[in-house]
């Protein structure tokens, strides 16, 4: 391992576990940590529709394996040493786990390079310097787990391809020698050597079958990334003229299918027990990937989560994640050369499709095409393309190419620094610090009401408020209620909405309501509602950038620059407030 890679690996660990407050997408909490936190600690949490008991579309097995077991272990250790839990420590455990999972991709790339006898340093440096692995790859997304699983699959398939090539080359050499030998003794010796050659037809079959089962139950979209490697695994080691191709192809496919069954049955049983489809009174099986597919093939269901242009992945999300690597990959395809070869009928000059380089390039193109069929397209869906696109383009970062592409490295570094800062430190970055503040502020409150607008949903599980115990109705228990106002309300109506909610809350002496609002709306909110007449405290959590308030940032900055022509400078306090998350603690006297 080089010093440069060691520094980048250490930077990933430190920035992920201790520093990053960026909040990329609600699913990083609501499809993983909220569920596990609620189950392990018995606290109030937001359980999304994907985990409803009637027809769940998400499996619980891998979440417990990756996040649940470490959290149970941490819970026992903290209890032993009497360490109190808080949001930071809870996120610390989750972040430590996801950071460790991200290095599965590094290790898989290293093993692939070692198998192919390539120097891994350049490949690992390119991978570890990408903000995709530093930020997206270390978030508690199921997509991050999918990235690791696709990397493992590629490693095992590449190893199988290499083993088959070596065995078949040795077999061909021995058969040629056998054909030219006349001595019976020599023929017997060569026949014995042929029989002693290791079997390669089912290399890594059980591991690949297990990865397929785990990946499918993590996210059924895994099959779209797995289709190319699996094709290469079942078809390796044969030429187009080999009459055994279809026979061996089918046998391998059947054996691989059988090897996936133990994992599939294990996940089905876990999900069936967890979602209470197998109880003392009833017994039915839950197949969450099947429910996932049934839900997503209906356009009306996808429309609920947003419909995107079909080329969004190709022309927006891929450059957003991989920036300059996208252009390098397109250059690597050499469309002009391929067209000339085909037009001139020089088919012998076409690249060998059964090479690892072709596998990697195909494992970018084919999943990208298949994912583009579905109209709901988010950047994180493309995370598993990271390893193959890095492998395919790393040659351009060698000294040979860098002589002609002098601007390549600066562009790569600059674009990844921008991506790292934006998603790691700015995007919705005030939410988790605000939750840590709320955790301390509501420790002794019996009733907590939190309203938020123009920001991402709050992962209420991090506040660790115990769930209500119905058997203890006459004891003092903590209660929390969160109201999400979305991002459609104008600042002028936000005040009335907040006050209307508070009127429906019954409280004897005084009512304390927390209201979280994106920074660029606070001036209009306060002026519209005459907030100064209320008793409130205001906490600022900087930095925080909310795309839900994008239009208000422009108007706030224009107002800040031009509201007073006599001011020769920009007020740093007002500038900070605009790019912050503001939390009002409003005290309302009740009759």
Secondary structure, DSSP 4 states (H G I P E B T S, - for coil): --HHHHHHHHHHHHIIIII------THHIIIIIHHHHHHHH-B-----GGG-SSS--S-SHHHIIIIIHHHHHHHHHHHHTTPPP-HHHHHHHHHHHHHHHHHHHHHHHHHHHHHTT---HHHHHHHHT-HHHHTGGGSS-HHHHHHHHHHHHHHHHHHHHHHHHHHHHHHHHHHHHHHH---HHHHHHHHHHHHHSPP-TTTTHHHHHHHHHHHHHH-TTHHHHHHHHHHHHHHTT--TT-TTHHHHHHHHHHHHHHHHHHHHHHHHHHHHHHTTSBSSS-B----HHHHHHHHHTSHHHHHTT----TTHIIIIIHHHHHTHHHHHHHHHH-HHHHHHHHHTT-GGGSPPTTSHHHHHHHHHHHHHHHHHTSS---GGGGGGGHHHHHHHHGGGGSHHHHTT-HHHHHHHHHHHHHHHHIIIIIBTTHHHHHHHHHHHHTTT-SEEEEEEESSPPP-GGGG-PBPP-GGGTTS---EEEEEE-TT-S-HHHHHHHHHHHHHTS--SSEEEEEEEEEGGGHHHHHHHHTGGGSEEEEEEEE--B-GGGHHHHHHHHHHHHHS-TT--S--HHHHHHHTEEEEEEEEEE--
